[in-house]
Amino acid sequence: MAILTREAVRAYGSTKIAQFNEKRASEVLAEHKLATAKVKDYDVFLSHRYADKMELVGFMKMLEDADLSVFVDWKERPELDRTKVTKETAAALKQDMSRCKALLFVITSTANTSIWMPWELGLFDGMKGRVATVPLATKPGEHPGQEYAGLYPW
């Protein structure tokens, strides 16, 4: 199976969204929140690093074009402080994950700096077991993931 590249998902996003840039990416995610506001359950919880939102928008569009509903935590729950691990934030994310059928762990070359992603992966795996990794490589054929990511299908 081919590995998606960061450039490929950005390009996909730019074909779907006119004037694709950082500001537009935020607007698209805000529109996504409005469109899914009435959704009680989701097909996919995207575990990702917020700094990778340019790629996230393109990948989210790929999933939505495949008729999947996508939960993006910082758009659905902007009130949560993700800079610190707290019981309140963890409880809210756990509740949100319980409403999702599967978790996609989006791996980039900088994902290893996320304080939340490993926790989300382990928790969701224990809760439902429906987990897959999505490596977004910088170059074709490269796998940017951490060693534990190899435990899951991709």
C-alpha positions in Angstrom: 0.0 0.0 0.0 1.3 3.5 -0.9 2.0 6.0 1.9 0.2 9.3 1.6 2.5 12.2 1.5 1.9 15.6 3.2 2.1 17.2 -0.2 -0.6 14.8 -1.7 -3.1 15.6 1.0 -2.4 19.4 0.8 -2.9 19.1 -3.0 -6.1 17.2 -2.5 -7.3 19.9 -0.2 -6.4 22.6 -2.6 -8.4 21.0 -5.4 -11.4 21.0 -3.2 -11.0 24.4 -1.6 -10.4 27.6 -3.6 -7.5 29.7 -2.3 -6.3 26.9 0.0 -4.1 28.5 2.7 -3.8 28.5 6.5 -6.7 30.9 7.0 -8.9 29.1 4.6 -8.0 25.8 6.3 -9.4 27.2 9.5 -12.6 28.4 7.8 -13.1 25.0 6.2 -12.8 23.3 9.6 -15.3 25.8 11.0 -17.7 25.0 8.2 -17.1 21.3 9.0 -18.1 21.9 12.6 -21.4 23.5 11.5 -22.1 20.7 9.1 -21.5 18.1 11.8 -23.1 20.0 14.7 -26.1 17.7 14.6 -24.1 14.5 14.3 -24.2 12.5 17.5 -21.9 9.7 16.4 -19.0 9.8 14.0 -17.3 7.3 11.8 -13.8 8.6 12.6 -11.9 10.3 15.4 -8.8 12.0 13.9 -5.9 11.8 16.3 -3.4 14.3 15.0 -1.1 17.2 15.8 -2.8 20.6 15.6 0.3 22.1 13.9 -0.4 19.8 10.9 -3.9 21.3 10.2 -3.0 22.1 6.6 -2.6 18.4 5.9 -5.5 17.5 8.2 -8.0 19.5 6.1 -7.0 17.7 2.9 -7.2 14.3 4.6 -10.5 15.2 6.3 -11.9 16.1 2.8 -10.7 12.7 1.5 -12.6 11.0 4.3 -15.7 13.1 3.8 -15.6 12.4 0.1 -15.8 8.8 1.0 -19.0 9.5 3.0 -17.4 9.3 6.4 -18.3 11.6 9.3 -15.1 13.0 10.9 -14.5 14.2 14.5 -11.8 16.9 14.8 -11.5 17.6 18.5 -10.3 21.2 18.5 -13.0 22.2 16.2 -15.8 20.4 18.1 -14.4 21.3 21.5 -12.5 24.6 21.1 -13.0 25.4 24.8 -10.6 22.6 25.9 -7.0 23.5 26.8 -4.8 21.0 24.9 -1.5 22.5 26.1 -1.9 20.8 29.5 -3.0 17.3 30.4 -5.9 17.7 32.8 -8.6 15.3 34.1 -11.3 17.5 32.6 -9.8 17.6 29.1 -9.1 13.8 29.2 -12.7 13.1 30.4 -14.1 15.3 27.6 -12.0 13.6 24.9 -12.8 10.2 26.3 -16.5 11.0 26.0 -16.0 12.3 22.4 -14.1 9.1 21.5 -16.9 6.9 22.8 -19.1 8.5 20.1 -16.7 7.5 17.3 -16.5 4.1 15.5 -12.8 4.2 14.7 -9.7 6.2 15.3 -7.2 7.2 12.6 -3.8 8.1 14.1 -2.4 10.7 11.6 1.4 10.4 11.8 3.6 13.2 10.5 7.3 13.8 11.1 6.4 16.1 14.0 3.6 14.0 15.5 6.0 12.6 18.1 5.8 16.0 19.9 2.1 15.7 20.7 1.3 15.1 24.3 -2.2 13.8 23.5 -1.8 11.5 20.5 -0.2 8.5 22.3 -2.9 8.7 25.0 -5.7 8.9 22.4 -4.3 5.9 20.5 -3.9 3.7 23.6 -7.3 4.7 25.1 -9.2 4.1 21.8 -7.5 0.8 21.2 -8.5 -0.3 24.7 -12.1 1.0 24.3 -12.9 -0.2 20.9 -9.9 -1.7 19.2 -10.7 -0.1 15.8 -7.5 1.8 15.2 -5.4 2.4 12.2 -2.4 4.7 11.5 -2.1 7.1 8.6 1.5 8.0 7.9 1.8 11.3 6.1 5.3 11.2 4.7 7.5 14.0 3.6 8.7 11.9 0.7 7.1 9.0 -1.1 8.0 5.7 0.5 9.0 7.2 3.9 7.2 6.2 7.0 7.4 8.9 9.7 5.9 6.9 12.5 7.1 6.0 16.0 8.0 2.4 16.7 4.6 1.6 18.4 2.7 2.8 15.4 3.9 -0.4 13.6 1.5 -2.4 15.9 -1.5 -1.1 14.0 -2.7 -1.5 10.4 -2.1 1.5 8.1 
